[in-house]
Amino acid sequence: MAGYSASPAPKAGPTGAKRIRKPEKLTAGTAIDWNAVWKEQSARRSVKKRDVTFWNQKALTFFKKPWESNYPEDFVRIMEPRRCWTVLDMACGTGALAIPLSKYVRRITAADFAPRMLEALAEQCKIQGIENVTTINASWEDDWAAKGIGRYDVVIASRSLVVDDLQHAIVKLNGAARERVYISTIVGDGPHDRKIHEAVGRRLSPGPDYIYTYNLLHQLGIYANITFIKDSRQERFPDHDTALGYYDNFLGKLTKAEKKELRRYLGEHLVLKNGKWIFDYRRTTRWAVMWWEKE
Ligand SMILES: C[S@@+](CC[C@H](N)C(=O)[O-])C[C@H]1O[C@@H](n2cnc3c(N)ncnc32)[C@H](O)[C@@H]1O
């Protein structure tokens, strides 16, 4: 665990992030710089940060996941959305949240750096007759004002805080919000199946989970509410080859030897039930949802 090391203060945006306390005010040697610890732990992630090309590719199959999840419904319920709200959904993906949330709020701006994600979201909105969602192609790192991202009643970042500088991202989110901010992040291994990693001989180091984020929020003077979503998903595949292709992509291009080990593992653990191949064990993915009101 790192001791306190001063990191440069994030630039307070023009939109009022200045209420956030600067960690530099903490006494050197007596406090942990949680942003620095988070960065250290992130650098050890075995699942590396993905680029636009990866996410664009992923967008093609985002609606065809081999499982159904209660996550979007639970997240929207936790938000207790209000009809009058304008919402920014940062790193929205194909709209796992923007789509269900659009029924409960006035307007949603959905931003993502992957154009294919935004296209898939726009397509879904068209299919479902949703007219209160607009998209902006923007990244965490962009100048949000230049991209047309203004201020919103509520700002959300769901499962998408995969950034180089967590503190900087939180300051940006907070600055864009007038009333509330909701973020969610992994608990423990998150969506990664440790058994599969071990079966192919890879070390799983999922990176810093929610507790690092929560500690950083506290250090910034944000005393966030926290609750957990239990996502009891069970993957279902039509055949072993589809399962193999899915994990090849999820783990990030397997070698020939790793593929052989994965095939062996799938052979041992996939069982046929109602015409689909499922694992002979259940896995629970937990997500931490943290939210706070602007003061
Ligand atoms: C795991 S998905 C989450 C999508 C959605 N928020 C959800 O909860 O289902 C992560 C999303 O973050 C986006 N993303 C990753 N890095 C980004 C960055 N630097 N700037 C903006 N979006 C990014 C990806 O394109 C992807 O859509």
The ligand as an SDF file (V2000), in Angstrom:
LIG
                    3D

 27 29  0  0  0  0  0  0  0  0999 V2000
  -18.6740   -2.0380  -19.7830 C   0  0  0  0  0  0  0  0  0  0  0  0
  -19.3140   -0.8600  -20.9180 S   0  0  0  0  0  0  0  0  0  0  0  0
  -20.5710   -0.0890  -19.9240 C   0  0  0  0  0  0  0  0  0  0  0  0
  -21.6940    0.4310  -20.7510 C   0  0  0  0  0  0  0  0  0  0  0  0
  -22.8960    0.9170  -19.9460 C   0  0  0  0  0  0  0  0  0  0  0  0
  -22.5770    2.1160  -19.1980 N   0  0  0  0  0  0  0  0  0  0  0  0
  -23.4160   -0.1890  -19.0530 C   0  0  0  0  0  0  0  0  0  0  0  0
  -23.4280   -0.0750  -17.8350 O   0  0  0  0  0  0  0  0  0  0  0  0
  -23.8140   -1.2380  -19.6050 O   0  0  0  0  0  0  0  0  0  0  0  0
  -18.0380    0.3820  -20.9490 C   0  0  0  0  0  0  0  0  0  0  0  0
  -18.3090    1.5000  -21.9440 C   0  0  0  0  0  0  0  0  0  0  0  0
  -17.3330    2.5130  -21.7320 O   0  0  0  0  0  0  0  0  0  0  0  0
  -16.9350    3.0200  -22.9840 C   0  0  0  0  0  0  0  0  0  0  0  0
  -15.6030    3.6050  -22.7970 N   0  0  0  0  0  0  0  0  0  0  0  0
  -14.4610    2.9520  -22.5010 C   0  0  0  0  0  0  0  0  0  0  0  0
  -13.4430    3.8160  -22.3900 N   0  0  0  0  0  0  0  0  0  0  0  0
  -13.9620    5.0480  -22.6240 C   0  0  0  0  0  0  0  0  0  0  0  0
  -13.4140    6.3530  -22.6610 C   0  0  0  0  0  0  0  0  0  0  0  0
  -12.1110    6.5690  -22.4420 N   0  0  0  0  0  0  0  0  0  0  0  0
  -14.2370    7.4000  -22.9160 N   0  0  0  0  0  0  0  0  0  0  0  0
  -15.5540    7.1890  -23.1400 C   0  0  0  0  0  0  0  0  0  0  0  0
  -16.1330    5.9770  -23.1540 N   0  0  0  0  0  0  0  0  0  0  0  0
  -15.3520    4.9180  -22.8770 C   0  0  0  0  0  0  0  0  0  0  0  0
  -16.9730    1.8300  -23.9140 C   0  0  0  0  0  0  0  0  0  0  0  0
  -17.0790    2.2150  -25.2690 O   0  0  0  0  0  0  0  0  0  0  0  0
  -18.2000    1.0970  -23.4090 C   0  0  0  0  0  0  0  0  0  0  0  0
  -19.3450    1.4970  -24.0960 O   0  0  0  0  0  0  0  0  0  0  0  0
  1  2  1  0
  2  3  1  0
  2 10  1  0
  3  4  1  0
  4  5  1  0
  5  6  1  0
  5  7  1  0
  7  8  2  0
  7  9  1  0
 10 11  1  0
 11 12  1  0
 11 26  1  0
 12 13  1  0
 13 14  1  0
 13 24  1  0
 14 15  1  0
 14 23  1  0
 15 16  2  0
 16 17  1  0
 17 18  1  0
 17 23  2  0
 18 19  1  0
 18 20  2  0
 20 21  1  0
 21 22  2  0
 22 23  1  0
 24 25  1  0
 24 26  1  0
 26 27  1  0
M  CHG  2   2   1   9  -1
M  END
$$$$
